[in-house]
Amino acid sequence: MHMPEPNGTILAKRDHVLARLQAVLPPEGLITDEAERRAYECDALTAYRCIPMAVALPSCTQEVAQILRICHQEGVPVVPRGSGTSLAGGALPTEDSIILGVARLRDVLEVNTPDRYIRVQTGITNLAVTAEVEGEGFFYAPDPSSQLACAIAGNIAMNSGGAHCLKYGVTTNNLLGVTMVLMDGTIVEIGGPYMDAGGLDLLGVICGSEGQLGVVTEATLRILRQPEGARPVLMGFDSNEVAGECVSDIIKAGILPVAIEFMDRPCIRACEDFAKAGYPDCEALLIVEVEGAAAEIDEQLALIKQIAQRHNPVAWRESASAEESAKIWLGRKSAFGAMGQINDYMCLDGTIPVSSLPFVLRRIGEMSRDYGLDVANVFHAGDGNMHPLILFDANKPGDLERCEAFGADILKLCVEVGGCLTGEHGVGIEKRDLMNVQYTPADLEAQMRIKDVFDPKWLLNPAKVFPLATSAARRAA
Amino acid sequence: MRPESEQDLSEMVRSTDAPLRVLGGGTRDIGKPVTGAALSTAGLSGITLYEPGALTLVAQAGTPLAAVTAALAAEGQRLPFEPMDTRALLGTDGVPSVGGMVAANASGPRRVQAGACRDSLIGVRFVDGTGSVVKNGGRVMKNVTGYDLVKLMAGSWGTLGVLTECSFKLLPVPESEATLRSAPMSAQDAHKVMSAALGTPYEVSGAARALDGHVYLRVEGFARQVAYRCAQLQATLGGAWDMLDASASAAQWQTIGDVREFAAQPGDVWRVSVKPSQAGDLVARAQCPVVMDWGGGLLWMLTPEGTDLRARLGQFAGHATLVRASQATRAALAVFPPESPPVAALSQGVRMTYDPRGVLNPGLMG
């Protein structure tokens, strides 16, 4: 993975730039010490690291505007950072960049349950948003697995999803408005506590733009009333194909579960060894969760059972209590931890049409043999978002490179069958150079022209999303 | 002009030196009047892909919406967002098309539960103002690969590009539906009742107040679930409610969604997006007939011809769009809500970069 060479002119005027930033920020708002800067050298894609020139931690929108204005005038690249949980390297600094972290922007500005929204500063964590409203029976729907740590700013930048988005959508479907600072320091308000922002849907393109269009400092988020209850069922099948057909039949029957999770045999085994959740020994496992009042749940689960029985499940375990529900989810939720115990792993995020599931899993199995690397599949089956986990040994020379090549081949396969490179993690640096697989030069040009409008000097998170060669001329201009 | 393929369309846009008036079915005649040669997308028609088991449909932009809804109905599925049919309200004829619906981001009463058109739209292909063919998104419902131009195209009224293909995520049609109807009540009381209903766990999929003051609440799902939820709602909200059965419910929501109550009445029609708790105040300020949808978040207002409703409403959290008016009124008043200078600069920048020669519906959005 390459990053652009740092700009020598910028490095040479580091002291000057820092002095200007120091003049507008309180001492705790700017980190210049090398040891402290090191904490920001990477995000959750830890294979790539680089210490930034400085880290700015503003405490209000006005300070964000001042920082960006100075960096704009000085031509210094800025890498926005939420909580640093990106799996795609979205917050990876360059040596000549300033990290702009939103960690000190954590206020809840307004809670309005009658109008069903909350307005927050974007450094607040995803889970803290729900914590703020759950006492009144509400929740914030997007639920990325990192929700304990990840910031709303990062959720907006990456348009984060989660296990429950089959029913509730992803971040963009739950974002009503933003206060955003452009690279030149201009503060813009888009949308608000009403259901559609007027004019062109700029909110739609800002969400998921990976911090390349502006720094979102405040957000108005839709909140929803919690369901009366929810209960999962676990079922096992003796082939991936059959499990895939069962998913399709459930959806066709008019049931809309909140989550349909899929695990293949390697994943089931690893989770079972790690978490002892009592999973059956089988080829494929589905966890299907439905919501509603107790009687509504019973009715839906009865229907699901009828459908599943047509596919001869080798296991059927319906939760009858909160403890049993937790146990069913336990294995799934510890999948990543389980893999981490076995080995280093790389987590992919391609999405495929649900109908291609059996074919894609078969091909991944073949490639796994060709590359000599094990892979376990865990999968949001309702929406086709795959998470193949490729196991490798970081201490073994060549293994990381082999793993990356394998990962790239899987993502190419996802695109080939009509899917995409990333369903919820974002492009960052990780998938940047594969963008040509999914998009034509004209497709990428159309996206880059949006950045030209918001950030004409290409200073915000510049070396991400687009293949370096494709964005080179713009970054150099 | 009536291109028969995306390639044709690209050539036509590339080679034109005069403005084009982009038309789907021509049923959604709103915006500043556009002069220019008509460019119809009717030749780009047909469902490209439909996978019921994946809840996904892809159709060319000129496909009649009715063809799509018929194909979906055959599999017990539907577009979740209940797009408005504007023909009665606007007095237009023609055949509503997929592309026109997307260009208008047409979203009906179910917006409160299932989101807008843009929320179900998962992929587009379009030809921009230079003739360049662009695709964005795709046919899978979770996709964060690159910038989301899909949503940008929804509601851009053909000013950024001419849509050629649209992909949607779908929902199953529930087994049953029913609607609760209240006694007539004031707008002020209505938004409170509707907010209370939408704040329950009973998944209300429509909350509106018709002209006569009745509040309507819709519930959809399995038959027993609908019965249970209706009973729970009545118990929670109190007051007297009667129940419309499935067919009466469906007819009622068509009336509300298509704003049929204003169809035969003279005057201008405005569409006001607002924070629901401000709806009561705005209705008082407007001093005109109002249909409330989206639990009070969407107000349809009927004003005497030429009225500047925005001046009457003053400051509020939201915005007003002039949906039906004479060409003269549309030329005189801003049709789309005025934007703050920095937002207007961004919107203008986006329009200029996709249509640098100003040939696609120039001036339609102001």
HADDOCK unambig.tbl for C-alpha pairs under 7 A between the chains (distance, minus, plus):
assign (segid A and resid 114 and name CA) (segid B and resid 195 and name CA) 5.58 0.50 0.50
assign (segid A and resid 114 and name CA) (segid B and resid 196 and name CA) 6.81 0.50 0.50
assign (segid A and resid 114 and name CA) (segid B and resid 199 and name CA) 6.94 0.50 0.50
assign (segid A and resid 115 and name CA) (segid B and resid 195 and name CA) 6.65 0.50 0.50
assign (segid A and resid 115 and name CA) (segid B and resid 275 and name CA) 6.80 0.50 0.50
assign (segid A and resid 115 and name CA) (segid B and resid 276 and name CA) 6.01 0.50 0.50
assign (segid A and resid 115 and name CA) (segid B and resid 277 and name CA) 6.44 0.50 0.50
assign (segid A and resid 159 and name CA) (segid B and resid 144 and name CA) 6.73 0.50 0.50
assign (segid A and resid 173 and name CA) (segid B and resid 119 and name CA) 6.04 0.50 0.50
assign (segid A and resid 188 and name CA) (segid B and resid 342 and name CA) 6.21 0.50 0.50
assign (segid A and resid 188 and name CA) (segid B and resid 343 and name CA) 6.48 0.50 0.50
assign (segid A and resid 193 and name CA) (segid B and resid 275 and name CA) 5.57 0.50 0.50
assign (segid A and resid 194 and name CA) (segid B and resid 273 and name CA) 6.38 0.50 0.50
assign (segid A and resid 194 and name CA) (segid B and resid 274 and name CA) 5.23 0.50 0.50
assign (segid A and resid 194 and name CA) (segid B and resid 275 and name CA) 4.76 0.50 0.50
assign (segid A and resid 194 and name CA) (segid B and resid 297 and name CA) 6.39 0.50 0.50
assign (segid A and resid 194 and name CA) (segid B and resid 318 and name CA) 6.24 0.50 0.50
assign (segid A and resid 195 and name CA) (segid B and resid 273 and name CA) 6.99 0.50 0.50
assign (segid A and resid 195 and name CA) (segid B and resid 297 and name CA) 6.76 0.50 0.50
assign (segid A and resid 196 and name CA) (segid B and resid 273 and name CA) 6.90 0.50 0.50
assign (segid A and resid 198 and name CA) (segid B and resid 319 and name CA) 6.69 0.50 0.50
assign (segid A and resid 198 and name CA) (segid B and resid 337 and name CA) 6.46 0.50 0.50
assign (segid A and resid 199 and name CA) (segid B and resid 336 and name CA) 6.68 0.50 0.50
assign (segid A and resid 199 and name CA) (segid B and resid 337 and name CA) 6.92 0.50 0.50
assign (segid A and resid 200 and name CA) (segid B and resid 152 and name CA) 6.41 0.50 0.50
assign (segid A and resid 200 and name CA) (segid B and resid 155 and name CA) 6.53 0.50 0.50
assign (segid A and resid 200 and name CA) (segid B and resid 156 and name CA) 5.62 0.50 0.50
assign (segid A and resid 200 and name CA) (segid B and resid 347 and name CA) 6.49 0.50 0.50
assign (segid A and resid 201 and name CA) (segid B and resid 151 and name CA) 6.33 0.50 0.50
assign (segid A and resid 201 and name CA) (segid B and resid 152 and name CA) 4.89 0.50 0.50
assign (segid A and resid 202 and name CA) (segid B and resid 152 and name CA) 6.36 0.50 0.50
assign (segid A and resid 204 and name CA) (segid B and resid 148 and name CA) 6.60 0.50 0.50
assign (segid A and resid 204 and name CA) (segid B and resid 151 and name CA) 5.21 0.50 0.50
assign (segid A and resid 204 and name CA) (segid B and resid 152 and name CA) 6.05 0.50 0.50
assign (segid A and resid 205 and name CA) (segid B and resid 147 and name CA) 6.16 0.50 0.50
assign (segid A and resid 205 and name CA) (segid B and resid 148 and name CA) 5.01 0.50 0.50
assign (segid A and resid 205 and name CA) (segid B and resid 149 and name CA) 6.01 0.50 0.50
assign (segid A and resid 205 and name CA) (segid B and resid 151 and name CA) 6.73 0.50 0.50
assign (segid A and resid 205 and name CA) (segid B and resid 152 and name CA) 6.11 0.50 0.50
assign (segid A and resid 208 and name CA) (segid B and resid 144 and name CA) 6.45 0.50 0.50
assign (segid A and resid 208 and name CA) (segid B and resid 147 and name CA) 6.22 0.50 0.50
assign (segid A and resid 208 and name CA) (segid B and resid 148 and name CA) 6.74 0.50 0.50
assign (segid A and resid 209 and name CA) (segid B and resid 147 and name CA) 5.33 0.50 0.50
assign (segid A and resid 225 and name CA) (segid B and resid 199 and name CA) 5.63 0.50 0.50
assign (segid A and resid 225 and name CA) (segid B and resid 200 and name CA) 6.06 0.50 0.50
assign (segid A and resid 225 and name CA) (segid B and resid 201 and name CA) 5.57 0.50 0.50
assign (segid A and resid 226 and name CA) (segid B and resid 201 and name CA) 6.08 0.50 0.50
assign (segid A and resid 227 and name CA) (segid B and resid 201 and name CA) 5.00 0.50 0.50
assign (segid A and resid 228 and name CA) (segid B and resid 201 and name CA) 6.22 0.50 0.50
assign (segid A and resid 248 and name CA) (segid B and resid 53 and name CA) 4.54 0.50 0.50
assign (segid A and resid 248 and name CA) (segid B and resid 54 and name CA) 6.65 0.50 0.50
assign (segid A and resid 249 and name CA) (segid B and resid 53 and name CA) 6.62 0.50 0.50
assign (segid A and resid 251 and name CA) (segid B and resid 53 and name CA) 6.09 0.50 0.50
assign (segid A and resid 252 and name CA) (segid B and resid 52 and name CA) 6.35 0.50 0.50
assign (segid A and resid 252 and name CA) (segid B and resid 53 and name CA) 5.40 0.50 0.50
assign (segid A and resid 254 and name CA) (segid B and resid 172 and name CA) 4.77 0.50 0.50
assign (segid A and resid 254 and name CA) (segid B and resid 173 and name CA) 6.65 0.50 0.50
assign (segid A and resid 254 and name CA) (segid B and resid 174 and name CA) 6.40 0.50 0.50
assign (segid A and resid 296 and name CA) (segid B and resid 225 and name CA) 6.06 0.50 0.50
assign (segid A and resid 351 and name CA) (segid B and resid 140 and name CA) 6.75 0.50 0.50
assign (segid A and resid 351 and name CA) (segid B and resid 142 and name CA) 6.65 0.50 0.50
assign (segid A and resid 351 and name CA) (segid B and resid 143 and name CA) 6.98 0.50 0.50
assign (segid A and resid 352 and name CA) (segid B and resid 140 and name CA) 6.43 0.50 0.50
assign (segid A and resid 353 and name CA) (segid B and resid 54 and name CA) 6.61 0.50 0.50
assign (segid A and resid 353 and name CA) (segid B and resid 140 and name CA) 5.79 0.50 0.50
assign (segid A and resid 354 and name CA) (segid B and resid 54 and name CA) 5.50 0.50 0.50
assign (segid A and resid 355 and name CA) (segid B and resid 54 and name CA) 6.54 0.50 0.50
assign (segid A and resid 383 and name CA) (segid B and resid 141 and name CA) 5.96 0.50 0.50
assign (segid A and resid 383 and name CA) (segid B and resid 142 and name CA) 6.53 0.50 0.50
assign (segid A and resid 385 and name CA) (segid B and resid 142 and name CA) 6.54 0.50 0.50
assign (segid A and resid 418 and name CA) (segid B and resid 139 and name CA) 6.85 0.50 0.50
assign (segid A and resid 419 and name CA) (segid B and resid 139 and name CA) 6.82 0.50 0.50
assign (segid A and resid 419 and name CA) (segid B and resid 140 and name CA) 5.96 0.50 0.50
assign (segid A and resid 420 and name CA) (segid B and resid 143 and name CA) 6.42 0.50 0.50
assign (segid A and resid 420 and name CA) (segid B and resid 145 and name CA) 6.76 0.50 0.50
assign (segid A and resid 421 and name CA) (segid B and resid 145 and name CA) 6.14 0.50 0.50
assign (segid A and resid 422 and name CA) (segid B and resid 143 and name CA) 5.93 0.50 0.50
assign (segid A and resid 422 and name CA) (segid B and resid 144 and name CA) 5.74 0.50 0.50
assign (segid A and resid 422 and name CA) (segid B and resid 145 and name CA) 5.42 0.50 0.50
assign (segid A and resid 423 and name CA) (segid B and resid 142 and name CA) 4.68 0.50 0.50
assign (segid A and resid 423 and name CA) (segid B and resid 143 and name CA) 4.17 0.50 0.50
assign (segid A and resid 423 and name CA) (segid B and resid 144 and name CA) 5.33 0.50 0.50
assign (segid A and resid 424 and name CA) (segid B and resid 142 and name CA) 6.71 0.50 0.50
assign (segid A and resid 424 and name CA) (segid B and resid 143 and name CA) 6.54 0.50 0.50
assign (segid A and resid 424 and name CA) (segid B and resid 144 and name CA) 5.76 0.50 0.50
assign (segid A and resid 426 and name CA) (segid B and resid 144 and name CA) 5.59 0.50 0.50
assign (segid A and resid 426 and name CA) (segid B and resid 145 and name CA) 6.24 0.50 0.50
assign (segid A and resid 427 and name CA) (segid B and resid 145 and name CA) 6.10 0.50 0.50
assign (segid A and resid 427 and name CA) (segid B and resid 146 and name CA) 6.75 0.50 0.50
assign (segid A and resid 442 and name CA) (segid B and resid 132 and name CA) 6.92 0.50 0.50
assign (segid A and resid 442 and name CA) (segid B and resid 133 and name CA) 6.95 0.50 0.50
assign (segid A and resid 442 and name CA) (segid B and resid 134 and name CA) 6.04 0.50 0.50
assign (segid A and resid 443 and name CA) (segid B and resid 134 and name CA) 4.92 0.50 0.50
assign (segid A and resid 443 and name CA) (segid B and resid 135 and name CA) 5.75 0.50 0.50
assign (segid A and resid 443 and name CA) (segid B and resid 136 and name CA) 6.87 0.50 0.50
assign (segid A and resid 447 and name CA) (segid B and resid 147 and name CA) 5.98 0.50 0.50
assign (segid A and resid 449 and name CA) (segid B and resid 353 and name CA) 6.65 0.50 0.50
assign (segid A and resid 450 and name CA) (segid B and resid 350 and name CA) 6.48 0.50 0.50
assign (segid A and resid 453 and name CA) (segid B and resid 346 and name CA) 6.67 0.50 0.50
assign (segid A and resid 453 and name CA) (segid B and resid 349 and name CA) 5.70 0.50 0.50
assign (segid A and resid 453 and name CA) (segid B and resid 350 and name CA) 6.42 0.50 0.50
assign (segid A and resid 454 and name CA) (segid B and resid 346 and name CA) 6.85 0.50 0.50
assign (segid A and resid 465 and name CA) (segid B and resid 146 and name CA) 6.32 0.50 0.50
